[in-house]
Amino acid sequence: MTYPIPKPREKSRWLNLSQGSLPLALARYLPHKQLKVVLTQDAEQALRLQTAWLFFRPHDTAVFLPDWETLPYERFSPHQDLVSERLSALWQIKSGAADVLFVPVATAMQKLPPVPFLAGRTFWLKTGQTLDIGRLKSDLVDAGYNHVSHVVAAGEFAVRGGIVDLFPMGSEMPYRIDLFDDEIDSIKTFDTETQRTISPVSEIRLLPAHEFPTDSEAQKIFRSRFREEVDGNPNDAAVYKAVSNGHFGAGVEYYLPLFLKTSWKRCLTISAKMRCLSLWAMFMPKQTAFGATSNRVTPWRRATKPIRLCFHSICISLPMCSQAV
């Protein structure tokens, strides 16, 4: 039996599929020469399908875009490892390296930074390259990296004389850059516990530390747009005062569209060359529950219209998808 992939805006009902045969059907019938986006009910299903996909298509790059795993507008920020994983996934999509993307529906509702933001704030360091440490420190701070004494987590850097330790976002390992005068002599991975170097590499990629800009211009835009979006005195809002002072505290991610003047993307429109397939028909209950959660905010926060500010309506996005249920 074959399971035809529906065309955009069409539905197809796949019956008699066991838990193990769904990944096989997807891997067999989704097109090869096109980015595939598979919308799933939750993160567990997305991870399960990602693992199975690589079994059937081992040469593909299967990417999972995780959720922040925080409740809307609570004063908690997503774990730095999650942000790192999300930025890595977005970069793979932007660069054309991803073959298939698995996205839980709740994640698909979140607004994403425009492609020029990620492209314009990503840079590379290579051995033999001339490097100005002062300029590098300034660029890293503008990109949202934390200057620390010892690097232990993604998004941190340390400088000791002619040695720079970096833990780039989207990287599994930190790197130690050894300078000879103003030239990069070597780049090596190192262990955060022992601080000993492990193996040399020729170049490293540096993604921004956040999904939103943190430089002085972005802070000005944030203050201006916050006053437009939020009723009342902005100085009564902790997040407004924190950003005005150059601090990006817990929960600031839910205000990310205020940091740029340009429109923020839907997950389903981050690439012009994509094919989307949704595996779950019951999106409305998910959106209703998500909306109810996001409205658990204090009175002054309610004025920010949480769903409109940070989340897309999944009902707007779904017509772009094929649906297999």
C-alpha positions as CSV (number, residue, x, y, z in Angstrom):
1,M,0.0,0.0,0.0
2,T,1.2,3.5,-0.9
3,Y,0.6,6.7,1.1
4,P,0.4,9.6,-1.3
5,I,1.7,13.0,0.0
6,P,-1.1,15.5,-0.3
7,K,-0.5,18.7,-2.3
8,P,-0.5,22.1,-0.5
9,R,-3.9,23.0,1.1
10,E,-5.0,19.4,0.7
11,K,-5.5,16.6,3.2
12,S,-4.8,12.9,3.1
13,R,-5.8,10.4,5.7
14,W,-3.3,7.6,6.3
15,L,-4.9,4.6,7.9
16,N,-3.5,1.4,9.4
17,L,-0.1,2.9,10.1
18,S,1.7,1.4,13.1
19,Q,4.0,3.6,15.2
20,G,7.1,2.2,13.4
21,S,5.7,2.5,9.9
22,L,5.0,6.2,9.9
23,P,8.7,7.2,9.7
24,L,9.1,4.8,6.8
25,A,6.2,6.2,4.9
26,L,7.5,9.7,5.4
27,A,11.1,8.9,4.4
28,R,9.9,7.0,1.3
29,Y,7.3,9.4,-0.1
30,L,8.5,12.9,0.9
31,P,10.6,14.5,-1.9
32,H,14.3,14.2,-1.8
33,K,15.5,17.5,-3.4
34,Q,13.5,19.9,-1.2
35,L,13.5,21.0,2.4
36,K,10.8,19.0,4.3
37,V,9.1,20.5,7.3
38,V,7.1,18.0,9.4
39,L,4.8,19.4,12.0
40,T,4.3,17.1,14.9
41,Q,2.0,17.0,18.0
42,D,4.8,17.5,20.5
43,A,8.6,17.3,21.0
44,E,8.5,13.6,21.8
45,Q,7.0,12.7,18.5
46,A,9.4,15.0,16.6
47,L,12.5,13.5,18.3
48,R,11.2,10.0,17.6
49,L,10.6,10.7,13.9
50,Q,14.0,12.4,13.6
51,T,15.8,9.3,14.9
52,A,13.8,7.0,12.7
53,W,14.3,9.2,9.7
54,L,18.0,8.9,10.0
55,F,17.7,5.1,10.0
56,F,15.9,5.1,6.7
57,R,17.8,8.1,5.2
58,P,21.2,8.0,6.9
59,H,22.8,10.5,4.6
60,D,20.2,13.2,5.2
61,T,20.6,16.1,7.7
62,A,17.6,15.8,9.9
63,V,17.1,18.8,12.2
64,F,14.9,19.2,15.3
65,L,13.8,22.7,16.3
66,P,13.1,22.6,20.0
67,D,10.7,24.6,22.1
68,W,11.9,27.1,24.7
69,E,10.4,24.8,27.4
70,T,9.1,27.9,29.3
71,L,5.6,29.2,29.9
72,P,4.7,32.4,28.0
73,Y,5.7,35.6,29.9
74,E,7.0,33.9,33.0
75,R,10.2,35.3,34.3
76,F,12.3,32.4,33.2
77,S,14.5,32.1,30.2
78,P,15.1,29.0,28.1
79,H,18.2,27.0,29.0
80,Q,21.3,28.2,27.1
81,D,21.7,24.8,25.6
82,L,18.2,25.0,24.1
83,V,18.9,28.4,22.6
84,S,22.2,27.1,21.2
85,E,20.3,24.1,19.6
86,R,17.7,26.4,18.1
87,L,20.2,28.8,16.6
88,S,22.1,25.9,15.2
89,A,18.9,24.6,13.6
90,L,18.0,28.0,12.2
91,W,21.5,28.3,10.7
92,Q,21.3,24.9,9.0
93,I,18.0,25.9,7.4
94,K,19.4,29.3,6.3
95,S,22.5,27.8,4.8
96,G,20.6,25.0,3.0
97,A,22.3,22.3,5.0
98,A,19.0,20.8,6.4
99,D,17.1,18.2,4.4
100,V,14.2,17.7,6.8
101,L,13.0,19.8,9.8
102,F,10.9,18.3,12.6
103,V,8.9,21.0,14.5
104,P,6.3,20.6,17.3
105,V,3.2,22.7,16.6
106,A,3.8,24.8,19.8
107,T,7.3,25.7,18.4
108,A,5.8,26.5,15.0
109,M,3.6,29.2,16.7
110,Q,6.7,31.1,18.0
111,K,8.0,34.0,15.9
112,L,11.5,33.5,14.5
113,P,14.1,36.1,13.7
114,P,14.4,37.2,10.0
115,V,17.1,35.5,8.0
116,P,19.2,38.7,7.6
117,F,19.5,39.0,11.3
118,L,21.2,35.6,11.7
119,A,23.2,36.0,8.5
120,G,24.5,39.5,9.4
121,R,25.5,38.5,12.9
122,T,27.3,35.3,12.2
123,F,31.0,35.3,11.5
124,W,34.0,32.9,11.2
125,L,37.4,32.7,12.7
126,K,40.2,30.8,10.9
127,T,43.8,29.9,11.6
128,G,46.2,32.4,10.0
129,Q,43.6,35.2,10.2
130,T,44.5,38.6,11.6
131,L,42.6,39.2,14.8
132,D,42.1,42.4,16.9
133,I,41.3,41.2,20.4
134,G,39.7,44.5,21.4
135,R,37.5,44.4,18.4
136,L,36.6,40.7,19.0
137,K,35.6,41.4,22.6
138,S,33.4,44.3,21.4
139,D,31.8,42.2,18.7
140,L,31.1,39.3,21.1
141,V,29.5,41.6,23.7
142,D,27.3,43.1,21.0
143,A,26.4,39.6,19.9
144,G,25.2,38.8,23.5
145,Y,28.1,36.7,24.7
146,N,29.1,36.9,28.4
147,H,32.7,37.9,29.4
148,V,33.7,35.4,32.1
149,S,36.8,34.3,33.9
150,H,36.4,30.6,32.9
151,V,34.3,29.4,30.0
152,V,31.9,26.6,31.0
153,A,28.7,27.1,28.9
154,A,27.6,28.2,25.5
155,G,27.5,31.9,25.0
156,E,30.6,32.6,27.1
157,F,34.1,33.9,26.3
158,A,37.3,34.6,28.3
159,V,40.5,36.5,27.4
160,R,43.8,35.9,29.0
161,G,46.7,37.7,27.3
162,G,47.0,36.1,23.8
163,I,44.6,33.3,24.5
164,V,40.8,33.6,23.8
165,D,38.4,30.9,25.1
166,L,35.1,30.8,23.2
167,F,32.0,28.6,23.5
168,P,30.0,29.5,20.4
169,M,26.3,29.0,20.3
170,G,25.3,26.0,18.2
171,S,28.6,24.3,19.0
172,E,29.0,21.1,21.0
173,M,32.5,22.1,22.2
174,P,34.3,25.2,23.3
175,Y,37.4,26.5,21.5
176,R,40.7,27.9,22.6
177,I,42.3,30.5,20.2
178,D,46.0,31.0,20.6
179,L,47.4,34.2,19.1
180,F,50.9,34.9,17.8
181,D,51.1,38.6,17.9
182,D,47.8,39.6,16.1
183,E,47.5,36.4,14.1
184,I,45.5,33.3,15.0
185,D,48.2,30.6,15.4
186,S,45.9,27.7,16.4
187,I,42.3,26.9,17.3
188,K,41.7,23.8,19.5
189,T,38.7,22.3,21.3
190,F,39.1,22.0,25.0
191,D,37.4,20.4,28.0
192,T,35.5,22.8,30.3
193,E,36.2,20.7,33.4
194,T,40.0,20.2,33.0
195,Q,40.5,23.2,30.8
196,R,42.9,21.0,28.7
197,T,42.9,21.3,24.9
198,I,41.7,18.3,22.9
199,S,42.1,18.6,19.1
200,P,42.9,21.3,16.5
201,V,40.4,22.7,14.0
202,S,40.9,25.0,11.1
203,E,38.0,27.3,11.6
204,I,35.0,28.0,13.9
205,R,31.5,29.6,13.3
206,L,30.2,32.2,15.8
207,L,26.4,32.5,15.9
208,P,24.8,35.3,18.0
209,A,24.1,34.4,21.6
210,H,20.4,35.2,21.4
211,E,17.6,35.0,18.8
212,F,17.4,38.8,19.0
213,P,20.0,41.6,18.7
214,T,21.4,43.1,21.9
215,D,23.5,46.0,20.7
216,S,22.8,49.6,21.6
217,E,20.7,50.2,18.4
218,A,18.5,47.2,19.3
219,Q,18.0,48.6,22.8
220,K,16.8,51.9,21.3
221,I,14.4,50.1,19.1
222,F,13.1,48.1,22.0
223,R,12.4,51.1,24.1
224,S,10.6,52.9,21.3
225,R,8.4,49.9,20.3
226,F,7.7,49.0,24.0
227,R,6.2,52.4,24.5
228,E,4.1,51.8,21.4
229,E,2.9,48.4,22.4
230,V,2.5,48.7,26.2
231,D,0.0,51.0,27.9
232,G,1.0,52.9,31.0
233,N,4.4,54.1,32.3
234,P,7.1,51.9,30.8
235,N,9.4,52.6,33.7
236,D,7.1,50.5,35.9
237,A,8.0,47.5,33.8
238,A,11.1,45.6,35.0
239,V,11.9,44.3,31.5
240,Y,11.9,47.8,30.1
241,K,14.3,49.1,32.8
242,A,16.6,46.1,32.5
243,V,17.0,46.4,28.7
244,S,17.4,50.2,29.0
245,N,20.4,49.4,31.2
246,G,21.8,46.8,28.9
247,H,20.6,43.8,30.8
248,F,18.6,41.0,29.2
249,G,17.1,39.2,32.1
250,A,14.9,36.1,32.5
251,G,11.8,36.1,30.2
252,V,13.0,38.8,27.8
253,E,12.7,36.3,24.9
254,Y,9.0,36.8,24.8
255,Y,9.5,40.4,23.8
256,L,11.9,39.6,21.0
257,P,9.8,41.2,18.2
258,L,10.4,44.5,19.8
259,F,14.1,44.4,19.2
260,L,13.9,44.8,15.4
261,K,11.9,47.0,13.1
262,T,11.5,44.3,10.5
263,S,8.8,41.6,10.5
264,W,9.5,38.3,12.3
265,K,9.1,35.1,10.4
266,R,6.7,32.2,10.8
267,C,8.5,28.9,11.1
268,L,6.7,27.7,8.0
269,T,8.1,30.6,5.9
270,I,11.7,30.6,6.9
271,S,12.7,29.1,3.6
272,A,11.1,29.7,0.1
273,K,12.1,26.1,-0.9
274,M,10.2,24.0,1.5
275,R,7.5,21.4,1.7
276,C,5.4,21.3,4.8
277,L,3.5,18.3,6.1
278,S,1.4,18.4,9.3
279,L,0.8,15.1,11.1
280,W,-1.8,16.3,13.6
281,A,-5.2,17.6,12.7
282,M,-6.2,18.8,16.2
283,F,-4.4,22.2,16.1
284,M,-7.2,24.3,17.5
285,P,-7.2,22.8,21.0
286,K,-3.4,23.2,21.2
287,Q,-3.7,26.9,20.2
288,T,-6.5,27.5,22.7
289,A,-4.5,26.0,25.5
290,F,-1.4,27.9,24.5
291,G,-3.3,31.1,24.4
292,A,-4.9,30.6,27.8
293,T,-1.4,29.9,29.3
294,S,0.1,33.1,27.7
295,N,-2.7,35.2,29.2
296,R,-1.6,34.3,32.8
297,V,0.1,37.7,33.1
298,T,0.0,40.7,35.3
299,P,-2.4,43.5,34.4
300,W,0.3,45.7,32.8
301,R,1.6,42.8,30.8
302,R,-1.8,42.0,29.4
303,A,-1.7,45.2,27.4
304,T,1.1,43.6,25.3
305,K,-1.5,41.3,23.6
306,P,0.8,38.3,24.2
307,I,-0.4,36.1,21.3
308,R,0.0,38.8,18.7
309,L,3.3,40.0,20.0
310,C,5.2,36.8,20.2
311,F,3.1,34.0,18.7
312,H,1.7,33.4,15.2
313,S,-1.8,31.9,14.9
314,I,-1.2,28.4,13.7
315,C,-4.5,28.6,11.8
316,I,-2.9,31.2,9.6
317,S,0.1,29.0,8.9
318,L,-1.6,25.7,8.3
319,P,-3.1,26.5,4.9
320,M,0.4,26.5,3.6
321,C,0.8,22.9,4.7
322,S,-0.3,19.5,3.4
323,Q,-1.9,17.5,6.1
324,A,-1.6,13.7,6.7
325,V,-3.7,12.6,9.7
